[in-house]
């Protein structure tokens, strides 16, 4: 029952965020205006380095991450 309420609250919060974006009242409108790229590189020491880039009009958001894979598992 708690998961159901959590999903409803998350949906409500997402809707508020989408309505605050000028010109993007729904997720489909935002998707039409946005571009996203994902790049991942594997290094010889069992590490993944990635970058996610999202561009909406003249705004850019970047997320860089690094994952260490345990080779002995």
Phi and psi restraints in degrees (range 20) as a CNS / XPLOR table:
assign (resid 1 and name C) (resid 2 and name N)
       (resid 2 and name CA) (resid 2 and name C) 1.0 -66.8 20.0 2
assign (resid 2 and name N) (resid 2 and name CA)
       (resid 2 and name C) (resid 3 and name N) 1.0 -34.8 20.0 2
assign (resid 2 and name C) (resid 3 and name N)
       (resid 3 and name CA) (resid 3 and name C) 1.0 -62.7 20.0 2
assign (resid 3 and name N) (resid 3 and name CA)
       (resid 3 and name C) (resid 4 and name N) 1.0 -38.5 20.0 2
assign (resid 3 and name C) (resid 4 and name N)
       (resid 4 and name CA) (resid 4 and name C) 1.0 -61.9 20.0 2
assign (resid 4 and name N) (resid 4 and name CA)
       (resid 4 and name C) (resid 5 and name N) 1.0 -45.5 20.0 2
assign (resid 4 and name C) (resid 5 and name N)
       (resid 5 and name CA) (resid 5 and name C) 1.0 -66.6 20.0 2
assign (resid 5 and name N) (resid 5 and name CA)
       (resid 5 and name C) (resid 6 and name N) 1.0 -38.1 20.0 2
assign (resid 5 and name C) (resid 6 and name N)
       (resid 6 and name CA) (resid 6 and name C) 1.0 -62.5 20.0 2
assign (resid 6 and name N) (resid 6 and name CA)
       (resid 6 and name C) (resid 7 and name N) 1.0 -40.9 20.0 2
assign (resid 6 and name C) (resid 7 and name N)
       (resid 7 and name CA) (resid 7 and name C) 1.0 -65.7 20.0 2
assign (resid 7 and name N) (resid 7 and name CA)
       (resid 7 and name C) (resid 8 and name N) 1.0 -40.4 20.0 2
assign (resid 7 and name C) (resid 8 and name N)
       (resid 8 and name CA) (resid 8 and name C) 1.0 -64.6 20.0 2
assign (resid 8 and name N) (resid 8 and name CA)
       (resid 8 and name C) (resid 9 and name N) 1.0 -41.7 20.0 2
assign (resid 8 and name C) (resid 9 and name N)
       (resid 9 and name CA) (resid 9 and name C) 1.0 -66.4 20.0 2
assign (resid 9 and name N) (resid 9 and name CA)
       (resid 9 and name C) (resid 10 and name N) 1.0 -42.4 20.0 2
assign (resid 9 and name C) (resid 10 and name N)
       (resid 10 and name CA) (resid 10 and name C) 1.0 -62.3 20.0 2
assign (resid 10 and name N) (resid 10 and name CA)
       (resid 10 and name C) (resid 11 and name N) 1.0 -41.0 20.0 2
assign (resid 10 and name C) (resid 11 and name N)
       (resid 11 and name CA) (resid 11 and name C) 1.0 -62.8 20.0 2
assign (resid 11 and name N) (resid 11 and name CA)
       (resid 11 and name C) (resid 12 and name N) 1.0 -43.1 20.0 2
assign (resid 11 and name C) (resid 12 and name N)
       (resid 12 and name CA) (resid 12 and name C) 1.0 -62.8 20.0 2
assign (resid 12 and name N) (resid 12 and name CA)
       (resid 12 and name C) (resid 13 and name N) 1.0 -44.3 20.0 2
assign (resid 12 and name C) (resid 13 and name N)
       (resid 13 and name CA) (resid 13 and name C) 1.0 -64.1 20.0 2
assign (resid 13 and name N) (resid 13 and name CA)
       (resid 13 and name C) (resid 14 and name N) 1.0 -40.7 20.0 2
assign (resid 13 and name C) (resid 14 and name N)
       (resid 14 and name CA) (resid 14 and name C) 1.0 -63.0 20.0 2
assign (resid 14 and name N) (resid 14 and name CA)
       (resid 14 and name C) (resid 15 and name N) 1.0 -40.9 20.0 2
assign (resid 14 and name C) (resid 15 and name N)
       (resid 15 and name CA) (resid 15 and name C) 1.0 -63.3 20.0 2
assign (resid 15 and name N) (resid 15 and name CA)
       (resid 15 and name C) (resid 16 and name N) 1.0 -40.8 20.0 2
assign (resid 15 and name C) (resid 16 and name N)
       (resid 16 and name CA) (resid 16 and name C) 1.0 -62.8 20.0 2
assign (resid 16 and name N) (resid 16 and name CA)
       (resid 16 and name C) (resid 17 and name N) 1.0 -42.6 20.0 2
assign (resid 16 and name C) (resid 17 and name N)
       (resid 17 and name CA) (resid 17 and name C) 1.0 -63.5 20.0 2
assign (resid 17 and name N) (resid 17 and name CA)
       (resid 17 and name C) (resid 18 and name N) 1.0 -42.8 20.0 2
assign (resid 17 and name C) (resid 18 and name N)
       (resid 18 and name CA) (resid 18 and name C) 1.0 -66.4 20.0 2
assign (resid 18 and name N) (resid 18 and name CA)
       (resid 18 and name C) (resid 19 and name N) 1.0 -35.8 20.0 2
assign (resid 18 and name C) (resid 19 and name N)
       (resid 19 and name CA) (resid 19 and name C) 1.0 -72.2 20.0 2
assign (resid 19 and name N) (resid 19 and name CA)
       (resid 19 and name C) (resid 20 and name N) 1.0 -26.6 20.0 2
assign (resid 19 and name C) (resid 20 and name N)
       (resid 20 and name CA) (resid 20 and name C) 1.0 -75.1 20.0 2
assign (resid 20 and name N) (resid 20 and name CA)
       (resid 20 and name C) (resid 21 and name N) 1.0 -23.7 20.0 2
assign (resid 20 and name C) (resid 21 and name N)
       (resid 21 and name CA) (resid 21 and name C) 1.0 -72.5 20.0 2
assign (resid 21 and name N) (resid 21 and name CA)
       (resid 21 and name C) (resid 22 and name N) 1.0 121.6 20.0 2
assign (resid 21 and name C) (resid 22 and name N)
       (resid 22 and name CA) (resid 22 and name C) 1.0 -64.5 20.0 2
assign (resid 22 and name N) (resid 22 and name CA)
       (resid 22 and name C) (resid 23 and name N) 1.0 123.1 20.0 2
assign (resid 22 and name C) (resid 23 and name N)
       (resid 23 and name CA) (resid 23 and name C) 1.0 85.1 20.0 2
assign (resid 23 and name N) (resid 23 and name CA)
       (resid 23 and name C) (resid 24 and name N) 1.0 0.0 20.0 2
assign (resid 23 and name C) (resid 24 and name N)
       (resid 24 and name CA) (resid 24 and name C) 1.0 -127.8 20.0 2
assign (resid 24 and name N) (resid 24 and name CA)
       (resid 24 and name C) (resid 25 and name N) 1.0 80.3 20.0 2
assign (resid 24 and name C) (resid 25 and name N)
       (resid 25 and name CA) (resid 25 and name C) 1.0 -84.1 20.0 2
assign (resid 25 and name N) (resid 25 and name CA)
       (resid 25 and name C) (resid 26 and name N) 1.0 -19.5 20.0 2
assign (resid 25 and name C) (resid 26 and name N)
       (resid 26 and name CA) (resid 26 and name C) 1.0 -131.1 20.0 2
assign (resid 26 and name N) (resid 26 and name CA)
       (resid 26 and name C) (resid 27 and name N) 1.0 160.5 20.0 2
assign (resid 26 and name C) (resid 27 and name N)
       (resid 27 and name CA) (resid 27 and name C) 1.0 -59.3 20.0 2
assign (resid 27 and name N) (resid 27 and name CA)
       (resid 27 and name C) (resid 28 and name N) 1.0 -32.3 20.0 2
assign (resid 27 and name C) (resid 28 and name N)
       (resid 28 and name CA) (resid 28 and name C) 1.0 -67.6 20.0 2
assign (resid 28 and name N) (resid 28 and name CA)
       (resid 28 and name C) (resid 29 and name N) 1.0 -38.7 20.0 2
assign (resid 28 and name C) (resid 29 and name N)
       (resid 29 and name CA) (resid 29 and name C) 1.0 -66.0 20.0 2
assign (resid 29 and name N) (resid 29 and name CA)
       (resid 29 and name C) (resid 30 and name N) 1.0 -40.0 20.0 2
assign (resid 29 and name C) (resid 30 and name N)
       (resid 30 and name CA) (resid 30 and name C) 1.0 -64.6 20.0 2
assign (resid 30 and name N) (resid 30 and name CA)
       (resid 30 and name C) (resid 31 and name N) 1.0 -42.4 20.0 2
assign (resid 30 and name C) (resid 31 and name N)
       (resid 31 and name CA) (resid 31 and name C) 1.0 -62.4 20.0 2
assign (resid 31 and name N) (resid 31 and name CA)
       (resid 31 and name C) (resid 32 and name N) 1.0 -33.6 20.0 2
assign (resid 31 and name C) (resid 32 and name N)
       (resid 32 and name CA) (resid 32 and name C) 1.0 -69.7 20.0 2
assign (resid 32 and name N) (resid 32 and name CA)
       (resid 32 and name C) (resid 33 and name N) 1.0 -27.5 20.0 2
assign (resid 32 and name C) (resid 33 and name N)
       (resid 33 and name CA) (resid 33 and name C) 1.0 -95.3 20.0 2
assign (resid 33 and name N) (resid 33 and name CA)
       (resid 33 and name C) (resid 34 and name N) 1.0 -13.9 20.0 2
assign (resid 33 and name C) (resid 34 and name N)
       (resid 34 and name CA) (resid 34 and name C) 1.0 -102.6 20.0 2
assign (resid 34 and name N) (resid 34 and name CA)
       (resid 34 and name C) (resid 35 and name N) 1.0 153.0 20.0 2
assign (resid 34 and name C) (resid 35 and name N)
       (resid 35 and name CA) (resid 35 and name C) 1.0 -129.0 20.0 2
assign (resid 35 and name N) (resid 35 and name CA)
       (resid 35 and name C) (resid 36 and name N) 1.0 142.9 20.0 2
assign (resid 35 and name C) (resid 36 and name N)
       (resid 36 and name CA) (resid 36 and name C) 1.0 -138.8 20.0 2
assign (resid 36 and name N) (resid 36 and name CA)
       (resid 36 and name C) (resid 37 and name N) 1.0 144.0 20.0 2
assign (resid 36 and name C) (resid 37 and name N)
       (resid 37 and name CA) (resid 37 and name C) 1.0 -132.8 20.0 2
assign (resid 37 and name N) (resid 37 and name CA)
       (resid 37 and name C) (resid 38 and name N) 1.0 146.1 20.0 2
assign (resid 37 and name C) (resid 38 and name N)
       (resid 38 and name CA) (resid 38 and name C) 1.0 -129.0 20.0 2
assign (resid 38 and name N) (resid 38 and name CA)
       (resid 38 and name C) (resid 39 and name N) 1.0 130.1 20.0 2
assign (resid 38 and name C) (resid 39 and name N)
       (resid 39 and name CA) (resid 39 and name C) 1.0 -131.1 20.0 2
assign (resid 39 and name N) (resid 39 and name CA)
       (resid 39 and name C) (resid 40 and name N) 1.0 133.5 20.0 2
assign (resid 39 and name C) (resid 40 and name N)
       (resid 40 and name CA) (resid 40 and name C) 1.0 -134.2 20.0 2
assign (resid 40 and name N) (resid 40 and name CA)
       (resid 40 and name C) (resid 41 and name N) 1.0 135.9 20.0 2
assign (resid 40 and name C) (resid 41 and name N)
       (resid 41 and name CA) (resid 41 and name C) 1.0 -125.5 20.0 2
assign (resid 41 and name N) (resid 41 and name CA)
       (resid 41 and name C) (resid 42 and name N) 1.0 133.0 20.0 2
assign (resid 41 and name C) (resid 42 and name N)
       (resid 42 and name CA) (resid 42 and name C) 1.0 -98.4 20.0 2
assign (resid 42 and name N) (resid 42 and name CA)
       (resid 42 and name C) (resid 43 and name N) 1.0 129.2 20.0 2
assign (resid 42 and name C) (resid 43 and name N)
       (resid 43 and name CA) (resid 43 and name C) 1.0 -99.1 20.0 2
assign (resid 43 and name N) (resid 43 and name CA)
       (resid 43 and name C) (resid 44 and name N) 1.0 162.7 20.0 2
assign (resid 43 and name C) (resid 44 and name N)
       (resid 44 and name CA) (resid 44 and name C) 1.0 -64.6 20.0 2
assign (resid 44 and name N) (resid 44 and name CA)
       (resid 44 and name C) (resid 45 and name N) 1.0 -21.0 20.0 2
assign (resid 44 and name C) (resid 45 and name N)
       (resid 45 and name CA) (resid 45 and name C) 1.0 -93.7 20.0 2
assign (resid 45 and name N) (resid 45 and name CA)
       (resid 45 and name C) (resid 46 and name N) 1.0 33.1 20.0 2
assign (resid 45 and name C) (resid 46 and name N)
       (resid 46 and name CA) (resid 46 and name C) 1.0 59.6 20.0 2
assign (resid 46 and name N) (resid 46 and name CA)
       (resid 46 and name C) (resid 47 and name N) 1.0 43.7 20.0 2
assign (resid 46 and name C) (resid 47 and name N)
       (resid 47 and name CA) (resid 47 and name C) 1.0 -123.5 20.0 2
assign (resid 47 and name N) (resid 47 and name CA)
       (resid 47 and name C) (resid 48 and name N) 1.0 142.7 20.0 2
assign (resid 47 and name C) (resid 48 and name N)
       (resid 48 and name CA) (resid 48 and name C) 1.0 -110.4 20.0 2
assign (resid 48 and name N) (resid 48 and name CA)
       (resid 48 and name C) (resid 49 and name N) 1.0 130.5 20.0 2
assign (resid 48 and name C) (resid 49 and name N)
       (resid 49 and name CA) (resid 49 and name C) 1.0 -119.2 20.0 2
assign (resid 49 and name N) (resid 49 and name CA)
       (resid 49 and name C) (resid 50 and name N) 1.0 127.5 20.0 2
assign (resid 49 and name C) (resid 50 and name N)
       (resid 50 and name CA) (resid 50 and name C) 1.0 -131.8 20.0 2
assign (resid 50 and name N) (resid 50 and name CA)
       (resid 50 and name C) (resid 51 and name N) 1.0 160.4 20.0 2
assign (resid 50 and name C) (resid 51 and name N)
       (resid 51 and name CA) (resid 51 and name C) 1.0 -143.3 20.0 2
assign (resid 51 and name N) (resid 51 and name CA)
       (resid 51 and name C) (resid 52 and name N) 1.0 129.2 20.0 2
assign (resid 51 and name C) (resid 52 and name N)
       (resid 52 and name CA) (resid 52 and name C) 1.0 -113.8 20.0 2
assign (resid 52 and name N) (resid 52 and name CA)
       (resid 52 and name C) (resid 53 and name N) 1.0 127.8 20.0 2
assign (resid 52 and name C) (resid 53 and name N)
       (resid 53 and name CA) (resid 53 and name C) 1.0 -121.6 20.0 2
assign (resid 53 and name N) (resid 53 and name CA)
       (resid 53 and name C) (resid 54 and name N) 1.0 128.2 20.0 2
assign (resid 53 and name C) (resid 54 and name N)
       (resid 54 and name CA) (resid 54 and name C) 1.0 -123.3 20.0 2
assign (resid 54 and name N) (resid 54 and name CA)
       (resid 54 and name C) (resid 55 and name N) 1.0 128.5 20.0 2
assign (resid 54 and name C) (resid 55 and name N)
       (resid 55 and name CA) (resid 55 and name C) 1.0 -121.2 20.0 2
assign (resid 55 and name N) (resid 55 and name CA)
       (resid 55 and name C) (resid 56 and name N) 1.0 125.3 20.0 2
assign (resid 55 and name C) (resid 56 and name N)
       (resid 56 and name CA) (resid 56 and name C) 1.0 -127.5 20.0 2
assign (resid 56 and name N) (resid 56 and name CA)
       (resid 56 and name C) (resid 57 and name N) 1.0 112.8 20.0 2
assign (resid 56 and name C) (resid 57 and name N)
       (resid 57 and name CA) (resid 57 and name C) 1.0 54.3 20.0 2
assign (resid 57 and name N) (resid 57 and name CA)
       (resid 57 and name C) (resid 58 and name N) 1.0 -110.7 20.0 2
assign (resid 57 and name C) (resid 58 and name N)
       (resid 58 and name CA) (resid 58 and name C) 1.0 -108.3 20.0 2
assign (resid 58 and name N) (resid 58 and name CA)
       (resid 58 and name C) (resid 59 and name N) 1.0 13.3 20.0 2
assign (resid 58 and name C) (resid 59 and name N)
       (resid 59 and name CA) (resid 59 and name C) 1.0 -107.1 20.0 2
assign (resid 59 and name N) (resid 59 and name CA)
       (resid 59 and name C) (resid 60 and name N) 1.0 140.4 20.0 2
assign (resid 59 and name C) (resid 60 and name N)
       (resid 60 and name CA) (resid 60 and name C) 1.0 -125.0 20.0 2
assign (resid 60 and name N) (resid 60 and name CA)
       (resid 60 and name C) (resid 61 and name N) 1.0 134.5 20.0 2
assign (resid 60 and name C) (resid 61 and name N)
       (resid 61 and name CA) (resid 61 and name C) 1.0 -122.1 20.0 2
assign (resid 61 and name N) (resid 61 and name CA)
       (resid 61 and name C) (resid 62 and name N) 1.0 134.9 20.0 2
assign (resid 61 and name C) (resid 62 and name N)
       (resid 62 and name CA) (resid 62 and name C) 1.0 -123.1 20.0 2
assign (resid 62 and name N) (resid 62 and name CA)
       (resid 62 and name C) (resid 63 and name N) 1.0 142.1 20.0 2
assign (resid 62 and name C) (resid 63 and name N)
       (resid 63 and name CA) (resid 63 and name C) 1.0 -134.1 20.0 2
assign (resid 63 and name N) (resid 63 and name CA)
       (resid 63 and name C) (resid 64 and name N) 1.0 116.5 20.0 2
assign (resid 63 and name C) (resid 64 and name N)
       (resid 64 and name CA) (resid 64 and name C) 1.0 -107.8 20.0 2
assign (resid 64 and name N) (resid 64 and name CA)
       (resid 64 and name C) (resid 65 and name N) 1.0 140.8 20.0 2
assign (resid 64 and name C) (resid 65 and name N)
       (resid 65 and name CA) (resid 65 and name C) 1.0 -144.6 20.0 2
assign (resid 65 and name N) (resid 65 and name CA)
       (resid 65 and name C) (resid 66 and name N) 1.0 157.8 20.0 2
assign (resid 65 and name C) (resid 66 and name N)
       (resid 66 and name CA) (resid 66 and name C) 1.0 -138.2 20.0 2
assign (resid 66 and name N) (resid 66 and name CA)
       (resid 66 and name C) (resid 67 and name N) 1.0 131.8 20.0 2
assign (resid 66 and name C) (resid 67 and name N)
       (resid 67 and name CA) (resid 67 and name C) 1.0 -121.4 20.0 2
assign (resid 67 and name N) (resid 67 and name CA)
       (resid 67 and name C) (resid 68 and name N) 1.0 130.5 20.0 2
assign (resid 67 and name C) (resid 68 and name N)
       (resid 68 and name CA) (resid 68 and name C) 1.0 -100.9 20.0 2
assign (resid 68 and name N) (resid 68 and name CA)
       (resid 68 and name C) (resid 69 and name N) 1.0 121.6 20.0 2
assign (resid 68 and name C) (resid 69 and name N)
       (resid 69 and name CA) (resid 69 and name C) 1.0 -96.5 20.0 2
assign (resid 69 and name N) (resid 69 and name CA)
       (resid 69 and name C) (resid 70 and name N) 1.0 131.4 20.0 2
assign (resid 69 and name C) (resid 70 and name N)
       (resid 70 and name CA) (resid 70 and name C) 1.0 -79.9 20.0 2
assign (resid 70 and name N) (resid 70 and name CA)
       (resid 70 and name C) (resid 71 and name N) 1.0 113.7 20.0 2
assign (resid 70 and name C) (resid 71 and name N)
       (resid 71 and name CA) (resid 71 and name C) 1.0 -74.7 20.0 2
assign (resid 71 and name N) (resid 71 and name CA)
       (resid 71 and name C) (resid 72 and name N) 1.0 -9.5 20.0 2
assign (resid 71 and name C) (resid 72 and name N)
       (resid 72 and name CA) (resid 72 and name C) 1.0 -98.7 20.0 2
assign (resid 72 and name N) (resid 72 and name CA)
       (resid 72 and name C) (resid 73 and name N) 1.0 6.8 20.0 2
